[in-house]
């Protein structure tokens, strides 16, 4: 009888233990499923962000997944990446925005640093960046776009726009923009006009500075020099006649082929490539015909035109 009672007690203990283990297993499985579900809900979807742009009235043209050619020389460490057009430039090509999703914060930082460093090396290669390190999202925008417009995309995607140390000509208050009553249509026209005269667009600080200095040296007031630097026709009277435009152009052309990059920049306030574009040559022709390129120009030549130097 005692043996039977003992056996029953052992069986009861085993059954209780098995039931307890089953409950623990079920609880663990439920927690895992909950965590997986939460992670899925928290995951970022680039398609949703792009759809939010459209809902917020922001332009998204010809969106597509990025290819190796779209990355150019930038790191290809993103988990997912898309590119789309925002506005067309004077040549009819879209000024693009790129949006990246990463798995690691260090990959985001590396890609962001790549674009930021390009702009520091050469104003011609400047572009805007905006990021959210918690969501591991990065966006990069064409540097010819207005900062106000870029800010709207950053706000829509909950990103922090990287600060810049300049103001584009379309956002500054100058006699030229005030004459056009600061309307959005006229600002767009002004930006287009400036881009045609300056070659690389309103982000080329070297060209604007050179135009401003030229006007000051020839007797312009600060207002007149600022207007001229931002693209308007000169309205000042030079104090003394200088070399003819043909003579200056011929001399600069010779210097572009003979002087070192540093000597040319010191003399003309811009790189040989930037000077050629300002004086009517296309960007691609200027990059191909110039031997002494800045590091930023080399990056641009390869990523945009496949030029290797």
ROPA-393886 format. One record per residue: residue in three letters; x, y, z of N, C-alpha, C in turn. Coordinates in steps of 0.02 Angstrom, whole numbers, plus 50000, padded with zeros to 5 digits. Example, Ala and Ser with C-alpha at 12.3 -4.5 7.8 and 13.67 -1.06 7.14 Angstrom:
// residues 2
ALA506604971650390506154977550390506604983550390
SER506424988850354506844994750357506455000250394
This chain:
// residues 309
UNK500424993950000500005000050000500435006350000
UNK500975006150042501425011850045501765013049978
UNK501925007449945502255008049878501785011349828
UNK501145009549832500655012449785500585019949798
UNK500545021749862500475028949880501095032849857
UNK501675029749867502305033049846502315034049771
UNK502095029149734502095029649661501625035149638
UNK501045035549673500565040849654500845047749668
UNK501205048449723501515054949738502035056849686
UNK502445052149665502955053449613502625055549549
UNK502095052049529501735053849467501445060849471
UNK501175062549530500875069249538501405074649531
UNK501995073449561502545078349556502755079249483
UNK502815073649448503035073949378502525077649335
UNK501885076249348501355079649309501355087149323
UNK501445089049386501455096149404502055099649372
UNK502625096149373503235099049343503155100049268
UNK502855094949235502755095449162502275101149145
UNK501745101749187501255107049175501575113949184
UNK502005114549235502345120949248502815122749191
UNK503175117649166503635118849110503255120949047
UNK502675117849036502275119648978502045126848982
UNK501855128949044501625135849052502185140649039
UNK502805139049064503385143349053503545143848978
UNK503495138048944503635137948871503135142248834
UNK502485141548853501965145548821502085152948834
UNK502285154648895502405161648912502985164548873
UNK503525160548867504105162848829503935163748755
UNK503545158948729503355159348658502925165548646
UNK502475167048693502045172948686502455179348687
UNK502955179648732503385185648735503775186548671
UNK504045181048644504425181448582503985183848525
UNK503375181148521502915183248468502735190648476
UNK502655192848538502495199948551503065204448529
UNK503685202248547504275206248529504355206748453
UNK504255201048419504315201048346503795205548315
UNK503175205148342502635209448317502795216748328
UNK503085218448387503255225348402503795227848356
UNK504295223548343504835225548298504575226848228
UNK504115222848205503835223848139503455230448135
UNK503085232048189502715238248190503175244248191
UNK503765243348226504235248948233504695249748172
UNK504705244648129505165244848072504965250648025
UNK505485253447994505385259147950505295256747878
UNK504835259647844504685257847775504795264047731
UNK505285263747686505435269447643504835271247600
UNK504455266247580503875267547537503365271847574
UNK503295270547639502825274547679503055281747685
UNK503705282747693503985289447699503865293347634
UNK503985290047578503885293247512503145294847502
UNK502705290247523501985291647518501785297647562
UNK502115298447619501985304247662502185310747628
UNK502735310447590502935316447552502365318647506
UNK502075313847472501525315347425500915318047463
UNK500765315047520500195317347560500295324447584
UNK500935326247598501095332947622501175338047565
UNK501015335747504501035340247446501735341447419
UNK502215336947435502895337647411502985333447347
UNK503405335847303503485332747237503935326547241
UNK503715321147211504105315047205504035312547133
UNK504575313047095504565311147024505005305047010
UNK504735300246974505115294546949505515291047004
UNK505185289347059505525285947114505725278847093
UNK506315276747113506565270047095507075267847147
UNK507195261347151507725258747194508395260547164
UNK508875262347207509525264547182509935258647156
UNK510295260047102510755255147072511465257047090
UNK511945253047069512655254547082512845261247051
UNK512565262746993512725269146960512445275047000
UNK511875274047033511585279447073511995280847136
UNK512345275747161512775276847219513415280547200
UNK513645279447137514275282547117514835279947160
UNK515195284547193515755282647236515555282747311
UNK514915283647325514685283447394514665276247420
UNK514725275247486514695268447514514035264947497
UNK514065258547482513455254647467513285250347528
UNK513215253447586513095249747648512365250047671
UNK511935253347633511235254047653510855247447644
UNK510375246347688509935240447682509465241447624
UNK509235247647615508775249347560508895256647541
UNK508835258247478508955265147456508535266647395
UNK508245272747393507835274847336508055281847315
UNK507925283447252508085290047224507485292647186
UNK507365299247190506805302147153506965309447136
UNK506615312047086506725318947064506265323747102
UNK506525329847113506125334947146505965340647098
UNK506475343647069506375349047020506855348046962
UNK506685350946904507135350546846507585356746844
UNK508215355746824508675361346818508615364446749
UNK509075369146733509045372646669509125368046609
UNK509465362346618509575357646563509005352646556
UNK508515353046601507945348446597508045342046637
UNK508615341546673508755335646713508485336746784
UNK508245331246815507985331746883508535332946934
UNK508395337446981508815338047041508535332947090
UNK508935328047108508685322147143508765322547219
UNK508395318047252508485316647323508575309147330
UNK509015307147375509125300147390508915298847463
UNK508595293147475508405291347544508655284347558
UNK508995283547615509325277347633509045274647699
UNK509005268047704508835264647766509425260047784
UNK509675260647846510265256847867510085251947924
UNK510525247147933510445242447989510885244548048
UNK511425248348034511885250448087511995257948083
UNK512055261048141512165268348144512835270248113
UNK513345266048121513995267748093513985268048017
UNK513555263947986513485264147913513145270647891
UNK512645272847930512315279247916512825284947921
UNK513215285047975513695290447985514225290647930
UNK514435284847908514945284447855514685287447790
UNK514075285747772513785288347711513645295847716
UNK513395298047773513265305147784513915309147779
UNK514445306547812515095310047810515355310547739
UNK515235305447698515465305547629515185311647592
UNK514515312547596514205318147561514385324847593
UNK514425325247659514595331547692515305333647675
UNK515765328747673516475330347659516565332747588
UNK516175330147541516215332447471516075339947467
UNK515555342147503515375349147502515895353547534
UNK516245350947585516775354747617517385355647572
UNK517515350547530518085350847485517965355247425
UNK517345355347401517185359247342516455361347344
UNK516325367947337515635370447338515245367447279
UNK515595365847225515265362947166514935356247182
UNK515215352647232514965345947249514525346047311
UNK514325352047333513915352447394513235349147385
UNK513005345947437512315343347439512075343547511
UNK511405343847520511105343947587511055336747612
UNK511105335847678510975329447709510505330447769
UNK510095325447783509645325647841509585318447866
UNK509585317647933509605310847960509185310148024
UNK508995303948037508695301948101509065295748123
UNK509515296548172509955291148192509575285548228
UNK509015287148260508625281948294508265277448243
UNK507995280548191507645276648139508135274148086
UNK508775276448089509285274448041509095276447970
UNK508835282547963508635285247898509085291147881
UNK509315291347819509715296947793509435299147726
UNK509405305847715509235308447650509785313047626
UNK509905313047561510395317447529510045321047471
UNK510125327747468509765331747418510265335647374
UNK510085336547311510475340647265510585347547295
UNK511205350047291511375356447322511075362447288
UNK510785361747228510475367447194509765368747219
UNK509475364147257508805365247284508835370547339
UNK508275374147348508265379147402508235375547470
UNK508555378547519508575375547585507875375247616
UNK507455380147602506775380047629506385373947604
UNK506475372347540506135366547511506405360147542
UNK507055359547548507365353647577507115352547649
UNK507035358047686506805357647755506115354447759
UNK505685355847710505015352947711505035345347705
UNK505485342747663505565335447657505835332547722
UNK506325335947751506615333547814506085333347869
UNK505665338547874505145338647924504635333147913
UNK504445332047850503955326847835504195319947854
UNK504865318747847505155312147862505415311747933
UNK505325317047973505565317348042506325316648044
UNK506665320548002507395320447999507675327148020
UNK508285327248044508635333448063509095335548006
UNK508975341547979509375344047924510055346347950
UNK510585344147916511255346147935511345353647923
UNK511565357447973511635364747965512145366447911
UNK512015372047875512485374547825512705381547845
UNK513295383647822513555390047842513465395447789
UNK512955394647748512815399647697512075399947684
UNK511855405147648511165405847626511155406247551
UNK510725402447518510695402647446510445409347422
UNK510595410947359510415417547333509665418547329
UNK509285413147322508555413747318508245415047386
UNK508625413947440508365414847507508635421147541
UNK509125424447509509415430447539509005436547517
UNK509045441947557508705448047539509195452747507
UNK509125454047443509565458347406509145462847361
UNK509425468347335509035472647290508745468847232
UNK509095463647209508855459947152508225456147168
UNK508205452947227507605448947244507045453547266
UNK507205459247298506675463747319506335466847258
UNK506715467947206506425470847145505905466147116
UNK505975459547130505495454647105504965453047156
UNK504905457147210504365456647259504385450147298
UNK504945446447296505035440447336504505435147322
UNK504175435247266503675430147251504035423647233
UNK503695417947244504005411447232504165410547158
UNK503715412847114503835412147042504445416047021
UNK504495422347046505055426447027505705423847057
UNK505665420947118506265418047147506515412247105
UNK506045408147080506235402647037506565405246974
UNK506285410546944506575413546885507265416346900
UNK507335419546958507985422346977508505416846984
UNK508305411347018508775405847028508985403046961
UNK508525402246914508685399646848509175404246813
UNK509045410946818509475415746785510175415646814
UNK510215415146881510865414846914511245408646893
UNK510875402946890511195396646871511495397146801
UNK511135400346754511385400846687512015405046684
UNK512035410446724512625414846722513215411746758
UNK513085408046813513625405646854513835398546838
UNK513435394946801513635388346779513445382846827
UNK513665383046889513545377646935512955378546980
UNK512605384246978512025385247021512195389547080
UNK511685390947121511765395947173512205393647231
UNK512415387247233512825385047288513565386447277
UNK513765388947219514475389947205514715396447237
UNK514915395947299515115401847337515735405147308
UNK516175401147280516795404147252516635409047196
UNK516155407247153515975411647097515645417947122
UNK515175417247170514845423147197515345427947230
UNK515805425047268516305429147301516745432847250
UNK516915429347196517335432547144516965438247111
UNK516315437247096515915442547065515845448547112
UNK515745447147176515675452547225516325456547229
UNK516895452947234517535456447239517685460547177
UNK517505457747119517625461247056517245467947055
UNK516605467747078516195473747078516475478947127
UNK516685476747186516965481347236517595484647210
UNK518025480747178518655483447152518535488547096
UNK517965488047063517825492647007517365498447028
UNK517285499347094516935505247118516215504347136
UNK515965498247140515265497147157515145497947232
UNK514545499947250514355499947320514235492747342
UNK514145491747408514025485047433513375482147405
UNK512855486447400512215484147373512295482047300
UNK512645486247262512745484747191513155478447182
UNK513665477547223514095471647219513705465347238
UNK513275465847289512875460147310512395458047254
UNK512075462947223511605461447168511975458147110
UNK512575460747095512965457847040513185450747057
UNK513395449647119513605442947141513035437947136
UNK512425440347146511835435847143511555435047073
UNK511885438047023511695436546955511435442246913
UNK511325448246942511055453646902511615456746859
UNK511405460546809511885464046767512215469746806
UNK512845471146792513175476646829512845483346817
UNK512735487146871512415493746864512885499246889
UNK513515497346904513995502246927514425504646868
UNK514775510146878515225512846827515935511446850
UNK516315507346814516995505746834517415512146840
UNK517865512346889518285518146899518795519046843
UNK519045513546818519545513946765519455508046719
UNK519575509046655519495503546608520015498046620
UNK519795491946616520255486346624520355482746558
UNK520675477046559520785473146498520115471246467
UNK520095470446403519485468446368519295461446389
UNK518655459846380518415453146399518775447746360
UNK518905449146295519255444146254519955442946281
UNK520295448346300520975447746325520975443946391
UNK520495445646435520455442146499520305434746489
UNK519835433246443519655426346431520235422346403
UNK520605425446357521175422046327521715420646379
UNK521835425646423522335424846475522135419446524
UNK521495419446545521265414546593521265407546563
UNK521105407046498521115400546465521815397646464
UNK522315402046450523005399746451523215397746521
UNK522995401646571523165400046640522855393446662
UNK522245392146638521905385846657522295379746635
UNK522665380446580523055374846553523775374746578
UNK524005380346606524715380746625524835381346700
UNK524395385046736524495385946807524295379746847
UNK524585379146906524355373846952523665375646978
UNK523315370747005522645371847031522655377347085
UNK523135376947130523175381847184523295388847158
UNK523765389547110523925396147083523325399047045
UNK522955394847009522385397346972521835399847019
UNK521695395847072521185397847121521385404347156
UNK522025405047173522255411147205522185417247160
UNK522265416147095522235421647047521525423447027
UNK521095418347017520425419646990519855418447041
UNK520015415747099519505414747149519065408747137
UNK519245404347091518855398347075519315393447040
UNK519095387247033519485382146998519455383246923
UNK519935380446884519895380946811519235378246783
UNK518995372846811518365369846788517785374746799
UNK517755377746858517225382546873517265388546827
UNK517875390846812517955396646767517695395046697
UNK517855389046672517635387146605516875386846601
UNK516555384146653515825383646653515515390646657
UNK515805395046697515545401846703515585405446636
UNK516065403546595516165406946531515895403046472
UNK515385399046484514995396246429515105388946414
UNK515595385646443515715378646429515255374246471
UNK515035368646444514605364246482515005361046538
UNK514655358746590514995355746647515405349646626
UNK515115345346583515475339346563516095341146522
UNK516035345946475516615347946434517165350946478
UNK516965354846527517465357946571517835352646612
UNK517465347746637517785342446676518255338246633
UNK518045336946571518465332746527519085336446503
UNK519035342946493519595346746463520085349346514
UNK519935348646579520375351446631520775345846664
UNK521415346846667521845341846698521865342446774
UNK521875348646799521925349846871521235350646901
UNK520965345146929520305345346960520375344947036
UNK519905348247071519875347447143519625340347158
UNK519715338047219519485331347237518735330747228
UNK518375336147245517645336147236517455335647163
UNK517825339247119517695338947048517845332047020
UNK518355328747047518505321847025517925317247042
UNK517665318047103517095313947124516495315147078
UNK516365321547064515795323347021515895320646951
UNK516505321246924516645318946856516525311546849
UNK516725307746900516645300446896515915298446908
UNK515605301146961514935298946979514405301146928
UNK514495307146897513985309746852514115308146779
UNK514775308046759514925307146688515385301246674
UNK515595297646725516035291946715516735293746693
UNK516945299846708517615302246689518115300146743
UNK518645296846723519165294746770519805298546755
UNK520085301846806520715305546798521185303846854
